[in-house]
Each structure stands twice: as C-alpha cells, then as structure tokens.
Amino acid sequence: MSFLAPSAEEIEQRLKAALPADRIHVRDDSAQHHGHSGAKAGGGHFHVTIISTFFEGKNRLARHRLVYDPLGDWIPARIHALSIDARTPSESS
C-alpha cells in the first residue's frame, strides 16, 4: 500500500490549527532520503521548528507529544520520519 506524503504546507496548517505558536516552519527533507526503505512506501521525512509560549514549563517529551498529536493519523503511513525542534521564545533567542 502506498500513501502520498503530505506537503510541508499541509503539516504547517495542521500544527497552526492545533497549537498557538509564535513561529512554525516545516522543512521537507524527503529528497535526502530517496531510496530509503521507509520512503519507498511514500511516507515523507520532515523537520519541524516550532516556537511557542505554550511549551513553557513542559519537558521535551511533552512538547514532542503536542506536536505529534495533530499529525498522528499521518504517522507512519504519510509521514515516515519527523524531527522536532520545539522551543519557547526565550529558548530560541
């Protein structure tokens, strides 16, 4: 079974709808993984940078869960790999 990976814009829209953020940037790294066994099924590789005051007082695991939650139905069929940089505004400066 093959599934088309979402676009970076689709991922960004989902995250914006789910999380209050000062900045969200999604980079599609799928081309760097061409031929990779996980990419053969069509799932994409993405890197997400998200800066939000919503992450204040939350540890790394909790922050990552907040990012994964709105994308959960796309993992692993449409998103094969997702790297996350989730910081507060004070951590990003």
ZAVEXGU-709264 format. One line per field, with one value per residue (C-alpha): x, y, z. Coordinates in pm, whole numbers, plus 50000, padded with zeros to 5 digits. Each point is the difference from the previous one (the first is absolute). Layout:
<nodes>
c1 = X, ...
c2 = Y, ...
c3 = Z, ...
</nodes>
This chain:
<nodes>
c1 = 50000, 50132, 49902, 50097, 50195, 49836, 50157, 50193, 49717, 49738, 50202, 50046, 49625, 49917, 50250, 49878, 49642, 50101, 50271, 50036, 50343, 50217, 50167, 49956, 50227, 49980, 50280, 49951, 50314, 49853, 50236, 50297, 49853, 49922, 50024, 49994, 49797, 49747, 49955, 49907, 49646, 49958, 50035, 50190, 50284, 49945, 50163, 49777, 50116, 49734, 50040, 49716, 49934, 49772, 50316, 50087, 50043, 49976, 50283, 50126, 49779, 49685, 50088, 50054, 49669, 49825, 50153, 49930, 49636, 49853, 50202, 49935, 49772, 50275, 50267, 50141, 49801, 50050, 50278, 50284, 50234, 49953, 50275, 49881, 50158, 49742, 50109, 49863, 50069, 50263, 50177, 50008, 50183
c2 = 50000, 50344, 50338, 50340, 50202, 50325, 50325, 50213, 50253, 49741, 49908, 50366, 50064, 49713, 50117, 50361, 49882, 49793, 50204, 50369, 50086, 50302, 49818, 49671, 49886, 49661, 49880, 49704, 49784, 49716, 50052, 49930, 49657, 49892, 49622, 49961, 49693, 50203, 50251, 49734, 49981, 50372, 50133, 50325, 50122, 50339, 50236, 50227, 50309, 50142, 50289, 50039, 50133, 49695, 49794, 50194, 49760, 49691, 49753, 49881, 49690, 50201, 50253, 49727, 49837, 50332, 50014, 49633, 50006, 50203, 49795, 49657, 49869, 50069, 49805, 49762, 49968, 50354, 50126, 49752, 50218, 50324, 50188, 50268, 50315, 50126, 50302, 50291, 50355, 50050, 49680, 50104, 50328
c3 = 50000, 49911, 50142, 49874, 50255, 50111, 49891, 50246, 49969, 50101, 50308, 50087, 49968, 50234, 50258, 49982, 50056, 50304, 50172, 50081, 49863, 49938, 49711, 49818, 49719, 49830, 49774, 49766, 50016, 49793, 49706, 50228, 50071, 49642, 49980, 50378, 50091, 50198, 49721, 49743, 50138, 49935, 50355, 50020, 50221, 50163, 50248, 50209, 50185, 50229, 50243, 50250, 50349, 50028, 50063, 50318, 50292, 49777, 49958, 49661, 49992, 50077, 49729, 49742, 50090, 49942, 49652, 49917, 50114, 49710, 49750, 50151, 49727, 49743, 50190, 49872, 49676, 49866, 50229, 50039, 50206, 50191, 50178, 50240, 50138, 50252, 50207, 50195, 49877, 50273, 49893, 49636, 50046
</nodes>
